[in-house]
């Protein structure tokens, strides 16, 4: 089967492509920018901007299935035009092309951020309202709007399913996604402390398994959360320190300090396209997604998440092999 994958050179995309190759499929990888994560793979690579409908349609011709992963992640707390453009118009173009070309099935990779945060401490599951409210951050709103675009296409007859990964950690992360970037800086000794908050962390390979299962047996028009387990940032870094042999965090930064820092940095002039290291989005994200359930994926897709120790060990083994970190000791299983 020929399968098209947008965003194929990203961390999740690179893991997905490898899984699909193992399953014996022919891959047409739609890429844009850095493609190191796909080096050495026997696939067809086509540079394609998902905002260019004609190019996208031509590239997807002949594909039986499509996985749409291309997106922009932003921690901006104000307008982010690029994120809105790619995260909304990308799904619009992909769904339109799939319908015109008669693609058998589309899997759209959304995000937990498309679902409204649980500042009321209720459980975040697939029934939670989308982040379409006026106070939603740009990334949250753009992913929610992209989700809506896919559902509108389903209503017009498209066979599509949606997944929502939580915070993904895994190998082939040359771009250092927000989660991995912070953990790499911690191992490098650049971040001696972590904020008093946390998130639901999941292995990229488990997300990929969930995607493949959703493509095979997920119900049309349904959405599935693909998560792992909630960890406080300091707890996660203590586990990482044991796995790789580095020093644990020295102390925890209180949330009130993080909020104050975000407010100060918000007043600082930023260069065009630059985003502050700490924003209201990053602070709210680590306090508003504590209770997350992926039970629906477990029941309907057979989804499972591996232990975080295995994820951290394999990921940092890869970072070391890629020359992105020098581990204090070789990463190895802990008793």
C-alpha positions in Angstrom: 0.0 0.0 0.0 1.2 3.5 -0.8 0.9 5.8 2.2 1.4 9.6 2.2 2.8 11.2 5.3 2.9 15.0 5.8 5.3 16.3 8.4 7.3 13.1 7.8 10.7 14.5 8.9 9.5 15.6 12.3 10.1 13.5 15.4 6.7 11.7 15.3 6.7 11.5 11.6 10.1 9.9 11.4 9.1 7.2 13.9 5.8 6.7 12.0 7.6 6.3 8.6 9.9 3.6 10.1 6.9 1.7 11.5 5.1 1.8 8.2 8.2 0.6 6.4 8.4 -2.3 8.8 4.8 -3.1 8.0 5.8 -3.4 4.3 4.2 -0.2 3.0 5.5 2.2 0.2 6.0 5.6 1.7 5.7 9.0 0.1 7.1 11.4 2.6 6.0 15.1 2.3 8.8 17.2 3.9 9.6 20.8 4.4 12.9 21.9 5.8 15.4 19.6 7.8 15.1 16.0 6.6 17.9 14.4 8.6 15.5 12.2 10.5 14.7 10.3 7.3 18.3 9.8 6.2 19.0 6.3 4.8 15.4 5.3 4.5 14.1 3.7 1.3 11.2 6.1 0.8 10.1 8.7 -1.7 10.7 12.2 -0.4 8.8 15.2 -1.9 9.3 18.7 -0.6 5.8 20.2 -0.3 4.3 23.0 1.6 0.8 21.9 2.9 -0.4 25.5 2.3 0.1 25.0 -1.5 -3.0 23.1 -2.5 -2.1 22.3 -6.1 1.3 21.0 -5.1 -0.2 19.0 -2.2 -2.8 17.5 -4.4 -0.3 16.4 -7.0 2.0 14.9 -4.3 -0.8 12.9 -2.8 -1.9 11.3 -6.1 -1.8 7.6 -5.9 -1.7 7.3 -2.1 -4.2 4.9 -0.6 -4.0 6.4 2.9 -2.7 9.7 4.3 -1.3 10.6 7.7 -1.4 14.3 8.2 1.2 15.3 10.8 2.5 18.6 9.5 2.0 21.4 12.0 3.6 24.3 13.8 4.0 24.2 17.5 4.1 27.6 19.2 4.2 28.7 22.8 3.1 32.2 21.8 0.4 33.7 24.1 -0.6 36.2 21.4 -1.3 36.0 17.7 0.9 33.5 15.7 0.0 33.9 12.1 2.2 31.0 10.9 0.6 28.6 13.3 -2.9 29.6 12.3 -2.0 29.3 8.7 -0.4 25.9 8.7 -2.5 24.3 11.5 -5.8 25.4 9.9 -5.2 25.7 6.2 -3.0 22.6 6.2 -5.9 20.3 7.3 -8.3 22.2 5.0 -6.0 21.5 2.0 -5.3 17.9 3.0 -9.0 17.0 3.5 -9.9 18.6 0.2 -7.2 16.8 -1.7 -8.1 13.4 -0.1 -11.7 13.9 -1.1 -10.9 14.9 -4.6 -8.4 12.0 -5.1 -10.5 9.4 -3.5 -8.0 8.5 -0.7 -9.3 5.6 1.3 -8.7 7.0 4.7 -7.1 10.0 6.4 -5.6 10.1 9.9 -5.2 13.7 11.3 -2.8 14.2 14.1 -4.2 16.9 16.4 -3.0 17.6 19.9 -4.2 17.4 23.5 -4.1 21.2 23.2 -7.0 21.1 20.9 -9.1 20.1 23.9 -9.9 22.7 26.4 -7.6 22.6 29.5 -8.9 21.3 32.8 -8.3 24.3 35.1 -11.2 22.9 37.0 -9.3 19.7 37.6 -11.9 17.6 35.7 -10.6 14.7 33.6 -9.5 15.6 30.0 -10.8 13.0 27.6 -12.3 13.0 24.1 -15.5 14.5 25.3 -13.9 17.7 26.4 -14.9 20.9 24.5 -12.5 22.1 21.8 -10.2 25.1 22.6 -12.3 27.5 20.4 -13.0 30.0 23.2 -11.8 33.6 23.0 -9.2 33.1 25.7 -7.5 30.1 24.0 -3.8 30.4 23.2 -2.9 30.6 19.5 -1.6 27.0 19.3 -4.6 25.6 21.2 -7.1 27.5 19.0 -5.3 26.6 15.7 -5.3 22.9 16.5 -8.9 23.0 17.6 -9.8 24.8 14.3 -7.9 22.2 12.3 -9.8 19.5 14.2 -13.1 21.2 13.2 -12.0 21.4 9.6 -11.5 17.6 9.6 -14.9 16.9 11.2 -16.6 19.2 8.6 -14.9 17.1 5.8 -16.2 13.9 7.5 -19.7 15.3 7.4 -19.2 15.7 3.7 -18.2 12.1 3.3 -14.5 11.9 4.1 -13.3 8.7 5.9 -11.1 10.2 8.6 -10.1 9.7 12.2 -8.3 12.1 14.6 -5.7 11.4 17.4 -4.5 13.7 20.2 -1.0 13.0 21.5 0.0 14.4 24.8 3.7 15.6 25.4 5.8 13.4 23.1 9.3 12.2 23.8 11.3 10.0 21.4 14.2 9.5 19.1 14.9 11.2 15.8 14.1 14.6 17.4 16.6 16.8 15.5 14.4 19.8 16.0 14.3 19.4 19.8 10.6 19.6 20.4 9.7 21.8 23.4 9.7 18.8 25.9 12.9 17.3 24.6 14.7 20.6 24.4 14.2 21.2 28.1 15.3 17.7 29.1 18.4 18.0 26.9 19.3 21.3 28.6 18.8 19.6 32.0 21.2 16.8 31.1 23.7 19.3 29.8 23.6 21.0 33.2 22.1 24.2 31.8 18.8 23.9 33.8 19.5 23.1 37.5 15.8 23.4 38.5 12.4 22.6 37.1 9.0 24.4 37.6 6.4 23.2 40.0 4.1 21.7 37.4 3.9 18.7 35.0 2.3 17.1 32.1 1.2 13.8 30.6 4.3 12.4 28.8 4.2 9.7 26.1 6.7 7.8 23.9 6.7 8.7 20.2 6.7 5.0 19.3 3.5 4.4 21.4 1.9 7.4 19.6 2.8 5.8 16.3 1.3 2.5 17.4 -1.8 4.3 18.4 -1.9 6.1 15.0 -1.6 2.9 13.1 -4.3 1.2 15.2 -6.6 4.2 14.7 -6.0 4.1 11.0 -6.9 0.4 10.9 -9.8 0.3 13.3 -10.7 3.7 14.7 -14.2 4.8 14.0 -14.7 7.4 11.3 -15.1 10.9 12.7 -14.0 9.8 16.2 -11.0 11.2 18.1 -8.6 9.3 20.4 -6.3 10.6 23.1 -2.8 9.0 23.0 -1.1 9.6 26.3 1.2 8.0 28.8 1.3 9.1 32.4 1.3 12.4 34.3 4.7 13.4 35.8 5.7 16.5 37.7 8.7 18.0 35.9 11.0 17.5 38.9 9.8 13.9 39.2 10.5 13.3 35.5 14.0 14.8 35.8 14.8 12.7 38.8 14.0 9.6 36.8 16.0 10.9 33.9 19.0 11.6 36.2 19.0 8.0 37.3 18.7 6.7 33.7 21.6 8.7 32.3 23.7 9.3 35.4 23.5 13.1 35.7 22.8 15.2 38.7 19.1 15.5 39.8 17.4 18.9 40.0 18.6 21.1 42.8 15.3 22.7 43.6 11.8 23.4 42.3 10.7 26.8 40.8 7.3 27.9 42.2 4.5 28.6 39.7 4.0 32.2 41.0 7.6 32.9 40.0 7.1 31.4 36.5 3.9 33.6 36.1 5.8 36.7 37.1 8.7 35.8 34.7 6.3 35.3 31.9 4.7 38.7 32.6 8.0 40.4 32.5 9.2 38.7 29.3 5.9 39.6 27.7 6.8 43.3 28.0 10.3 42.7 26.5 10.4 43.6 22.8 11.0 40.5 20.7 12.5 40.2 17.2 10.2 39.3 14.4 9.0 35.7 14.9 10.8 35.4 18.2 8.9 34.0 21.2 10.0 34.4 24.9 11.4 31.3 26.6 8.7 31.4 29.3 5.1 32.5 28.3 1.7 32.3 29.8 1.1 29.3 27.5 4.1 27.3 28.8 3.1 28.1 32.4 -0.6 27.2 32.0 0.3 24.1 30.1 2.1 22.5 33.0 -0.7 23.1 35.5 -3.9 22.6 33.4 -3.6 19.1 32.0 -3.1 17.0 35.2 -5.9 14.4 34.7 -5.8 12.9 31.3 -7.5 9.7 30.2 -6.6 7.6 27.1 -9.0 4.8 28.1 -11.0 5.1 24.9 -7.9 4.3 22.9 -7.1 1.4 25.2 -10.6 -0.1 24.8 -11.1 0.5 21.1 -7.6 0.4 19.7 -5.7 -1.8 22.0 -3.4 1.1 22.8 -0.7 0.7 25.4 2.0 3.0 26.8 5.4 1.8 27.9 7.3 2.8 31.1 8.8 6.3 31.0 12.2 4.9 32.0 12.4 3.0 28.7 11.4 6.1 26.8 14.0 8.3 28.4 16.8 5.7 28.1 16.1 5.0 24.4 15.7 8.7 23.6 18.9 9.8 25.3 20.8 6.9 23.8 19.7 8.3 20.4 20.6 11.9 21.4 24.1 10.7 22.4 24.5 8.8 19.1 23.4 11.8 17.2 26.0 13.9 19.0 23.5 16.2 20.6 24.4 15.3 24.2 27.3 13.7 26.0 25.9 11.4 28.6 27.7 11.2 32.0 27.5 7.5 31.7 26.0 5.1 29.2 22.2 5.1 29.4 21.2 1.7 30.7 18.2 0.0 32.5 17.9 0.8 36.2 17.2 -1.9 38.8 
